[in-house]
């Protein structure tokens, strides 16, 4: 038994224990990082990561907080919570910047695609060899143009890879576009091989890669998120 002056503060201890237990329960059910987050990212192991903001660049999903980025291809999902009007405006500004960059890239690509398709049609005319179709000067010029085009497509592909995506939903769109540029690049390489060697197999490969690029272009349009 406790003597006088040594009373055990049982009631206070009981209240403290209950409060601690309640806090633990809240933390278990509503993780602190996710409770006040604007976005919830589900990681590769199924864990939920809360963040004020995120973006995707290359193969990484980065967080606004000081946290290690994730491999975006291992992320299971990203969902937003109820965003405030200010947060919605911030997201829309990021999307407008993204659209402006994409429009610039598409203009470059359209110019390259149109010229390449026309030149591929030119060297595909008739049943004769390339020596019969083109004079030496024209053939040399085409070689230079195919080489330059290959470099331009490589640069454009790199620009798409480094483009900052403000939304997880844009990842598929970007990757389809990169596949399209890979196909178009392969078509330019095979066209150059044909201009150098005259091997009709190279010409057929160039045509097939161009067809693939055009198919990916259609898939890209379909994958674009609605406004």
C-alpha positions as CSV (number, residue, x, y, z in Angstrom):
1,X,0.0,0.0,0.0
2,X,1.2,3.5,-0.7
3,X,1.8,5.6,2.4
4,X,0.9,9.2,3.0
5,X,2.7,11.5,0.6
6,X,3.4,8.6,-1.8
7,X,0.0,8.5,-3.5
8,X,0.1,6.9,-6.9
9,X,-1.4,9.2,-9.6
10,X,-3.4,6.3,-11.0
11,X,-6.1,8.5,-12.6
12,X,-3.6,10.7,-14.4
13,X,-1.6,7.7,-15.6
14,X,-4.7,6.0,-16.9
15,X,-5.6,9.1,-18.9
16,X,-2.1,9.3,-20.3
17,X,-2.1,5.7,-21.4
18,X,-5.5,6.1,-23.1
19,X,-4.3,9.2,-24.9
20,X,-1.2,7.4,-26.1
21,X,-3.2,4.5,-27.3
22,X,-5.6,6.8,-29.2
23,X,-2.7,8.6,-30.9
24,X,-1.2,5.2,-32.0
25,X,-4.5,4.2,-33.4
26,X,-4.9,7.4,-35.4
27,X,-1.3,7.1,-36.7
28,X,-1.9,3.5,-37.8
29,X,-5.2,4.3,-39.6
30,X,-4.2,7.6,-41.0
31,X,-0.4,7.9,-41.7
32,X,0.8,11.4,-41.0
33,X,2.4,11.8,-44.5
34,X,-0.9,10.9,-46.2
35,X,-3.4,12.7,-43.9
36,X,-2.6,16.2,-45.1
37,X,-1.2,15.3,-48.6
38,X,-2.5,16.8,-51.9
39,X,-1.5,13.6,-53.8
40,X,-1.2,10.0,-52.7
41,X,1.4,7.8,-54.5
42,X,1.2,4.1,-54.2
43,X,4.7,2.7,-54.4
44,X,6.0,-0.6,-55.7
45,X,5.4,-2.4,-52.4
46,X,1.9,-1.0,-52.0
47,X,2.9,1.7,-49.6
48,X,1.1,5.0,-49.7
49,X,3.3,8.1,-49.9
50,X,1.7,11.5,-49.3
51,X,3.1,14.6,-51.1
52,X,2.2,18.2,-51.7
53,X,3.3,17.9,-55.3
54,X,5.2,15.6,-57.7
55,X,6.5,15.5,-61.3
56,X,7.9,12.9,-63.7
57,X,11.1,13.4,-65.6
58,X,12.8,10.5,-67.5
59,X,12.1,7.4,-65.5
60,X,11.8,9.1,-62.1
61,X,8.8,10.3,-60.1
62,X,10.1,13.1,-57.9
63,X,8.5,14.6,-54.8
64,X,8.2,18.2,-53.7
65,X,9.6,17.1,-50.3
66,X,13.1,16.0,-49.6
67,X,12.5,12.4,-50.4
68,X,14.2,9.9,-52.7
69,X,12.4,9.7,-56.1
70,X,10.8,6.5,-57.3
71,X,11.1,4.6,-60.5
72,X,8.0,5.7,-62.2
73,X,7.5,2.4,-63.9
74,X,7.2,0.7,-60.5
75,X,4.6,3.2,-59.2
76,X,1.2,1.5,-59.0
77,X,-1.0,4.6,-59.0
78,X,-1.2,8.4,-58.2
79,X,-4.4,10.0,-57.0
80,X,-5.2,13.5,-55.9
81,X,-7.1,14.4,-52.8
82,X,-9.5,17.3,-52.7
83,X,-7.4,20.1,-54.0
84,X,-8.0,23.8,-53.1
85,X,-8.6,26.4,-55.8
86,X,-5.1,27.6,-55.5
87,X,-3.7,24.1,-56.0
88,X,-5.9,23.6,-59.0
89,X,-4.6,26.8,-60.5
90,X,-1.0,25.7,-59.8
91,X,-1.7,22.4,-61.6
92,X,-3.3,24.1,-64.5
93,X,-0.3,26.4,-64.9
94,X,2.0,23.4,-65.0
95,X,-0.3,21.8,-67.6
96,X,-0.3,24.9,-69.8
97,X,3.5,24.9,-69.8
98,X,3.5,21.2,-70.7
99,X,1.1,21.8,-73.6
100,X,3.2,24.7,-74.9
101,X,6.3,22.5,-75.0
102,X,4.4,19.6,-76.6
103,X,3.1,21.9,-79.3
104,X,6.6,23.0,-80.1
105,X,7.8,19.4,-80.3
106,X,4.9,18.4,-82.5
107,X,5.6,21.2,-85.0
108,X,9.2,20.0,-85.3
109,X,8.1,16.4,-85.7
110,X,5.4,17.2,-88.3
111,X,8.0,19.0,-90.5
112,X,10.4,16.1,-90.3
113,X,7.7,13.5,-91.0
114,X,6.3,15.3,-94.0
115,X,9.7,15.8,-95.7
116,X,10.8,12.2,-94.9
117,X,7.6,10.7,-96.3
118,X,7.9,12.7,-99.5
119,X,11.6,11.7,-100.0
120,X,10.8,8.1,-99.2
121,X,8.1,8.2,-101.9
122,X,10.6,9.8,-104.3
123,X,13.2,7.0,-104.0
124,X,10.4,4.4,-104.1
125,X,9.1,5.4,-107.5
126,X,9.1,2.9,-110.4
127,X,10.9,-0.4,-110.5
128,X,14.4,0.8,-111.3
129,X,17.5,1.0,-109.1
130,X,18.3,4.1,-107.1
131,X,21.1,4.8,-109.6
132,X,18.5,4.9,-112.4
133,X,16.1,7.0,-110.3
134,X,18.4,9.6,-109.0
135,X,21.4,11.4,-110.4
136,X,24.7,11.4,-108.3
137,X,24.2,14.9,-107.0
138,X,20.7,14.3,-105.9
139,X,21.7,11.1,-104.2
140,X,24.5,12.8,-102.3
141,X,22.1,15.5,-101.1
142,X,19.6,12.8,-99.9
143,X,22.4,11.1,-97.9
144,X,23.2,14.4,-96.1
145,X,19.6,15.0,-95.4
146,X,18.9,11.5,-94.0
147,X,22.0,11.9,-91.8
148,X,20.8,15.3,-90.6
149,X,17.3,13.9,-90.0
150,X,18.6,11.1,-87.9
151,X,20.4,13.6,-85.6
152,X,17.3,15.9,-85.4
153,X,15.1,12.9,-84.4
154,X,17.6,11.8,-81.7
155,X,17.5,15.4,-80.3
156,X,13.7,15.4,-80.4
157,X,13.6,12.1,-78.7
158,X,15.8,13.3,-75.9
159,X,13.6,16.4,-75.5
160,X,10.6,14.2,-75.0
161,X,12.4,12.0,-72.5
162,X,13.5,15.0,-70.4
163,X,10.1,16.7,-70.6
164,X,8.7,17.4,-67.2
165,X,5.3,15.7,-66.8
166,X,3.0,17.4,-64.3
167,X,0.6,14.4,-64.3
168,X,1.0,10.7,-63.9
169,X,-1.6,10.2,-66.6
170,X,0.7,11.7,-69.2
171,X,3.3,8.9,-68.9
172,X,1.7,6.6,-71.4
173,X,1.3,9.5,-73.9
174,X,4.9,10.4,-73.6
175,X,6.1,6.8,-74.0
176,X,4.0,6.3,-77.1
177,X,5.5,9.4,-78.6
178,X,9.0,8.1,-77.9
179,X,8.2,4.8,-79.6
180,X,6.9,6.8,-82.6
181,X,10.2,8.7,-82.8
182,X,12.2,5.5,-82.5
183,X,10.3,4.1,-85.5
184,X,10.8,7.3,-87.5
185,X,14.5,7.3,-86.6
186,X,14.8,3.7,-87.8
187,X,13.1,4.7,-91.1
188,X,15.6,7.5,-91.6
189,X,18.5,5.1,-90.9
190,X,17.3,2.5,-93.3
191,X,16.6,5.2,-96.0
192,X,20.2,6.3,-95.6
193,X,21.4,2.7,-95.9
194,X,19.4,2.4,-99.1
195,X,20.9,5.6,-100.5
196,X,24.4,4.3,-99.8
197,X,24.0,0.7,-100.8
198,X,21.1,0.5,-103.2
199,X,19.9,-2.6,-101.4
200,X,16.0,-2.7,-101.9
201,X,15.7,-4.6,-98.6
202,X,16.8,-1.4,-96.8
203,X,14.1,0.6,-98.7
204,X,11.4,-1.9,-97.6
205,X,12.6,-1.6,-94.0
206,X,12.4,2.2,-94.3
207,X,8.8,2.0,-95.5
208,X,7.8,-0.4,-92.8
209,X,9.3,1.7,-90.0
210,X,7.5,4.8,-91.5
211,X,4.2,2.8,-91.3
212,X,4.9,2.0,-87.7
213,X,5.6,5.6,-86.9
214,X,2.3,6.7,-88.4
215,X,0.5,4.0,-86.4
216,X,2.1,5.2,-83.2
217,X,1.1,8.8,-84.1
218,X,-2.5,7.7,-84.2
219,X,-2.1,5.9,-80.8
220,X,-0.5,9.1,-79.4
221,X,-3.6,11.1,-80.4
222,X,-5.9,8.5,-78.8
223,X,-3.8,8.5,-75.6
224,X,-3.9,12.3,-75.1
225,X,-5.9,13.1,-71.9
226,X,-9.1,15.0,-72.5
227,X,-9.0,18.7,-71.8
